[in-house]
């Protein structure tokens, strides 16, 4: 199938004799859509992200991007299409300055020098870091590092952008700004966005939500369907810290938990 990331019957183990951390996972990400992947810690979300851009390879089942199977031979082609930002950008920086770091990905793609200079400046403007071109990435704050890592991927303009808890170190306002920026790019360029997140605002505003539980796709649907699903509150109730966190977060935005299904329009309005 063209123009999508597709998981077909994917089972994955980190060690041969260990139980699988993903079990028969099937789903797809269409071109241009925003999909939020949510679930408890350890449910397999990061493993999914790593399988999407060839940091890991599926042994059983198939992961493909625009019809191309993700395997050791295709990995460089895949990474031109799929850009990824991790929670901890320190593992991702290669340049000694912010400018070099952002330019690195473009150099690999043979982008002409003048265009590169323009794109570095443009992507730093997008994330409000334009005055940091000459700074050392490792000396920035956690949130600034995340902004720079996101700028690095925006500069490459991939077809699919994966954000794995990539705004977790930003304060709520900064997170919202960055997400709006990424969303603008996504809408203008028809890029797909996959966000692995605990942020309620990302969950309610995505086009589609995939809920992972213990290595399996537990539920998949629009945010409205996820919140209205009769078991979604009990799903959240499986993990008390997560309920507490979500309830707290909702209170912060002036939304309280209710027994009846949550009203999606209200939530979008309250949170954005
Ligand atoms: P999530 O992103 O939802 O927190 P992960 O995909 O990181 O989940 O992890 C899924 C499971 O795989 C967890 O049980 C985790 O302990 C295990 N796991 C993750 N990375 C490794 C690794 N490098 N080696 C062995 N087990 C791992």
Boltz pocket constraint, residues with backbone or C-beta under 6 A from the ligand:
constraints:
  - pocket:
      binder: B
      contacts: [[A, 14], [A, 15], [A, 21], [A, 39], [A, 40], [A, 41], [A, 42], [A, 43], [A, 44], [A, 45], [A, 46], [A, 47], [A, 48]]
      max_distance: 6.0
